[in-house]
Structures are given as structure tokens and as C-alpha cells.
Amino acid sequence: MAKKKIAVLFGGQSGEHEVSLMSAKSIINNLDKDKYEIYMIGITKKGEWYLYRGDVEKIETGEWEKEGIPATMGASTKYRGIITFEDGKNGFYPIDVVFPVLHGPNGEDGTIQGLLELLDIPYVGANVLSSALCMDKVFTKRIFKEAGLPTPDFVVVYRKEIEDLEAIKKKVEHLGYPCFVKPANLGSSVGITKVHNEEELPGALKLAAKYDRKLLIERGIDAREIECSVLGNENPQASIAGEIVPSNEFYDYNAKYFDGGKSLLLIPAPLPDEKMEEVRQLAIKAYKALDLRGMARVDFLMDRNTGILYLNEVNTIPGFTKISMYPKLWEVSGKPYSILLDELINLAIESYNEKCREW
């Protein structure tokens, strides 16, 4: 049987560029080379696309950029694949499935998904609308509330409003302190600050505003951080849950990727059976409320005092690094990394076929 041609897209222009490189390296190393012909497509921070044919180890270091061949994916269904520009000649490589490993804006927010819809190529993960909703933390939380799912109280402010600090302080009064200030459209905890009092609020707002025009201010909860992986299309499955015990006050960007393993990942999470099942069922409800497909990692906060679970956010392209929760949770649930990747690719094809099906 002919190998499926899989394009792995990595890099991108968001603040999570380096995380994407780590995830892509891990995915490429774990894809079954007997089943797949792999095309590595890197996007620089400037938005330049390259086909990379070199050593996978150079992806994480960024050295791949020096060896890449200029490339693009047009919006014409006549060319459902990769177009290259090398030595004055154009090349074309048809693709069966695209695996986007682009975290954050211009990758996880529906933009790449829209391009792939125009190209009419199957792709791993959520569709345009669901990707956009999950990228924007404010809209995600509004969907949760509409669906009757628990999520911490919040207010929204915009970059232009932060000069009127007194007005923002009044908005935050009913949330109380501590609270969290977050860019609405970014992942990996980039730009997030835990604010303990009014004095810390201006700095937190300025930091978040560097990354987004829309800011989310969320009630702080003395909570355990619980995560659950979900896989599937119309009939999703949930993994066992894991718990993160961060080395810092909360699981920020440095704690996630650069703390040298000081943060603890507890798999499975030390929860009673009934609470574990509650996490899994709530993760599936959130997944369905957002009309997701393929995969997502659902993040929870569990109040240390009451045990109440709150939905925090949903990641439609979760980290796939060697320390990332999404593949680790599935591995402990009985689904090895390479099998997980097989299933994600098959789910992409299933979703594409369902979309094209004539009734």
C-alpha cells in the first residue's frame, strides 16, 4: 500500500514559535516511517514558508531555516499540496493530510485551517470556527457559560482602556484578589500574570497588552491544575486526567518548558475514582459544546477547599513535546505515541470524508 503523504507544519509567527519547533520534532520522530512520507514545512517568525529536508534535530534549534527551500501552499484546489521555488524552477508535492503543529495566533486560531479548507486538503484537528473560538479565551468562556458549564468569573478589557486604570479597578472589584490577567489570544501561559493586589495590576495589564488588544481578567482560585486529553470526532474519548504541580506560583511559560523538570506532572492525577470520572465527562461536554474534532487538551482548575471543578481553557493544538501532557496522558491510558498519531491522521480523513459526503 502506498504511503500517505503527511505535511507537518511548524514554527509560525506567534509567541509560541519555539514550543512549536519542539512539538514538531517530537511528532516527526514518532510518525511511522513505514506508513508515511513526511514533508516538513517550516514557517519563520517573519511568515516565510520553507520545505525542509534535513536533520530533524535541527528543527528545535532553528537551524532548519538555513537549509529550507522556499515554498508555499496556494489557495487553489488544482494544487493540493506544496509548491517550491528552487533554482528558478517550481516544484509540486501533493499532500494527503496536513498535520498543523502551530501553537497560538496564525496557526491555532482558524487561519491555517481556513487555508486548508480552501485547498480542500484533510487536516488534523478542529475546524475554522472551533479553532477560532478556542483560541480566544473570552469566547471559549462565553460558550462554557451558555452551555451551563462551570468556569471562573471574568471581565474583559481592551488595550486602549488600560490608561483609565481606575475604571479597570472598578471592573475588577467583584472578582477580588488574587486574579489573573491574560492575553485573550495566546497559549502556553505567555503574557499571564497572577495579580495579588491593586498595585500589581498596571504591570500585568501592560505585559498582557504586548501580546493582544483584548485582555481577560479572571477570578483567582486556590486550585489544583488538572488536565485531560480528548480524542475523536462525533464520539470523543477522554483519557485519564493528570495533575500539574508547578515549580512557580502557577504553571507559566517558564515552568512549562524551561524549569529543568522542577514542575511535577502527576499521571494519573491523585483523585478519587468519582472525581476522575467527573473530569473526563466534563472534558467531553466541553469538547462537544465547542464542536471540536480530532483532539484537544482540556484544562481545569479544582478548588482545593471545595473540590469544585472549573473549566479553564481548551487547547486545540496541544503541546506534543517530550514533556507535554497530551501524549503522556494517552500513553498512560494505553495509547502509545505513534498509535495516537495514526488515529489523529485517520480522524482527519474521516472528518474530511464526512464533510464531502452526499446525503
N, C-alpha and C positions, 0 to 999 in steps of 0.2 A: 504494500500500500504506500502511495506517495506521502511524503512528509508534509504536514501542514506548515505553511509559511507564516511565521509569527513575527510581527514587528513589535519590539519593546521600545516604547517612547520614554525618555528620561531627561532629567535636567529641568529646563523651564526657567521662567523669568521671575518666579516668586521668591520669597524669603526662605523657602524650604528647598531650594535648589540642591544643597549638599545632602539633605536627607534623601531626596530622590535618587541621587547617584548611589548612595549606599543600598537603597532598596532594589534598584535595578541590577546592581552587581549580584545581589543575593538571588534574585529571581532568575537571571540568566544562568547562573551556576547550577540552579536546581531544576531547570527545564530539561526534560528528557530529550537528549540529542538524537535518539533513535526515532523519535516521533515528530520532531520539529526542526525545521530550518529556520534559524533565528537571524533576524535583521535588527541590529542595534541602531536606533535613531536617537541621537542626542540633540538637545536644544540648549543653546548657550543662554547666559543671562541677558544677552542683547537680543535674543529671539532668533538667532541664526540656527538653521537646521543642518545636521550633518549625518551621513551614513558612516558608521564606524565599523571597521572590520578587524580591529586589533585585539590586544590582550584585554580581557575582561577586568583584570586587576587595575588597569589604568583608568577605568571609569570613575572609581571612587576618588582618586587623586586629582581628577580633572585633566590629566594628560591626554585623554582621548581627543580633546579639541584640536590638538596639533596635527592629528593624523586623520581627521574626518574629511569626508568627501562632501562638498556642498550638495544639499538635497532639499526636497520639498514634497508635500502631498497636496496636490491641487484639489479643486472642488468639482472636478468633472468625473462622472461615473465611467467615462471612457478609459480613464487611467486610475484604476482602483489599486493603488499601490504607491511605491516610492519612485520619484523621478530624481535622477542625479545629474550633476553638471561637472564633468571631469575631462580635462584636456580638450576643451572645446567641443565635446560630444555629450549628448544626452543619453542616459541610461534609464531603463524602466524595469522595476522589480514588482510583480504582482504580489499582493498580500492577502492571506485568507482571514486572519484575525489580528487586530491590534490590541496590545496589552499596554494601556497608559499607566505609567508609574510616575505621574506628575502630581506632586502634592501642592495644594494651595491654588491661588488665582492663576488663570490661564492654563489650567490643566485639570483641576478637580472641581471646577465651577460651571461646567457645561459648555465651555468654549471649544475645547478639543472634541468633546462629544458631538457638538454641532457640526464641526468639520467632517467627522467620520460619518455622521448621518448623511451629509451631502454627498460624500464619496460612496455611500452605500456599502460600507465595509463593516462586518461584525466587530464589536469591541467589547472588552471585559469591563464590567461594572455598570453603574447606574446611567440612566438616560439623561438627556439635556436638562429637563425640568428638575428631576430629583437631585441631580448633581448640584444645580444652582441653589436649590433650597437648602441642601445640607451644608454648602459652603458658607452660606450666610447664617450665622448663629441666631440672629434675630428671627428670621423666617422659620428656621427649624423650631425654635421655641414656640412660635405662634401656632405652628402645626400641632405641636405637642398639646398645647392648651386647648385648641379646637377639638382634638381627639380625646380630651379628658385624661391625658397622661401627665404625671407629676414632673414638674421642672421648677427650679428655683425662681423666685420673683426677680424681675429685672426692669431696668429703664434703658431707653435709647437716647444717645446724644450724638450730635454731629460735630465734625471738626470745627466748623465755623462758630459753633456755640461755646467753645471752651474758653473764649475770652471773658464770657459772662459767668465767672466761677460761682457767684452767689446763687444764680438761677439753677446751676447744676447741683449745688449743695442742697437746695430745697428739694430737687427731684430725688436725691439720694436719701433724704431723711427717713423715709418709711422703710428703706432697706436696712439701714443701720450699718454699723461697722463691726467686724471687717466686711469688706465687699471686694469683688474682683472687677477690674477694668480690662476689657479685651477689645482688640480689633474685631469687627464683625466678620470679616472675610479672610481669615488666616488660620492655619493649623499649627501643630507641633508646639503649641503654647508660646509661639513667637509674639512678643509685644504685650504679654499679660502681666499684670501686677496685682499682688494682694495688697489692698489698702487697709491699714489698721485704724486710721483716723483722718480727719479733715485735712491735716497738714500734708499728708502724703498724696492727696487726691490730685493736685495740679501736675505733679511729676508723672503720675500714672497716666493721666489724660494725654499729656504731651507725647509720652512714649507710644501709646496705642495709636495716636493720630499720625505718627510717622508711617504707619502701615496701612491705614484705612481712613476714609472720610466718615464712616459710620462706626460708632463705638457702643459697646454693650457694657452696662454696669449691672452686676449681678449680686444678689444677696449672698454673703459668705455663710457657709455651713461647716461646722466642725464635723468633717466627714471622712470616711474611708473611701478610697478611689477604686472602683470596681469596673472591670471591662469584660465585654462578652463579644465574641465573633459570630457573625451571622453569614450564612452562605445559601444561595438559592435564588430562584425567580418567584413564581407564584406560590410555591410551597417551601419557604425557607426553613433551614435548620439552625439551631443555636448551639454553640459549643458550651463546654463548661465555662464558668466565669473565673477570671483571675483578679488578683488584687495587686495594686502598686503601693509600696511603702517608700515614698520619695526621700531622697537624701536631703532635699531642701524643704522649705515650708509647704510647697506644693510641687507637683510634677511639671516643672517648667522645662524650657528647651534644653538647658544645660544638663538638667537631671536626666532627661530622656536619652540624650545622645553622647554626652561628654563628661560624665561624672565618674568614669572608670569603674562602673559596676557597683557604685555605692548604694544606688536605689535597689530595693528588693522587688522582684517580680514573684509573687506567690501564686503558683499554679498547681492545683486548683486553689481558689480563694478559700480561706478558713471560714466557711459559712455553714450553718445548719442546712440539711437537705431541703427543707421547705423554702428557705431564703434563696438557695441556689436555683431552685426551680422558678421562684418568683422573678429572679434576674433574667433567666432565659426566656420566660414568657413575655416579660415586659420588653425585652430586646426585640423579640419577633413582632410585638404590637407596634413598636416604634418603626421598625423596618417596613411594615405594611402601611402604616399611616403616611409614610413618605414615598410609597410606591417604588421601593428600591428593587434592584435586581443585581445578580452577580454576588456582590459582597458588601459588607460594611462592618466596622467595629463600633459598637455602641458603648458609650462611656457613661457611667453612673457615679453619683455621689450617694453614699449611705450614711445618714446621720448617726453619729457614734452614740448619741443618747437615746434616740427613739427607734433606731433601726429602719426608719422610713427611707425608701429608695427614691432618688430624683434622677431623671434623665438629664445628662449634662450636654452631650453633643453626639453627633453621628459622623463618622469618617468614611466616605465612600471609596477612597483610595488610601487605606490604612498603610502604615509603615510595614515594609517587608524586610527590614534589616535583620541581621542575625540575632538581635535582642528584642525584636518587635513582638508585641503581644498577639497580633492577629494570627500569624502562622504558628506561634508557640501554643496558643490555646487549642488550635485544631490538632496539632501534633499530639498533645496530651489527651485529646478527645478521641484519638485513634485514627487521625487522618494525616499521614506524613506529608511533608512539604511538597514533594514532586506530584503526589496524588492530588493535593489541593489545587496545584496549578493546572493539572489536567482537567479537573472539574470546573474551574473558572473559565477555561477556554471552551469547554463543552457547553457551559451555561450561556456564554456569549453567542455561540452558534444557535443554540436553542431559542434564545430571545430574538435573534435576527430572523430565524425561520418563522417564528410565531408572528412577528411583525409583518412579514411578507405573505403570510398565509391568506388564501382566498376562501371566504366563507360562502 
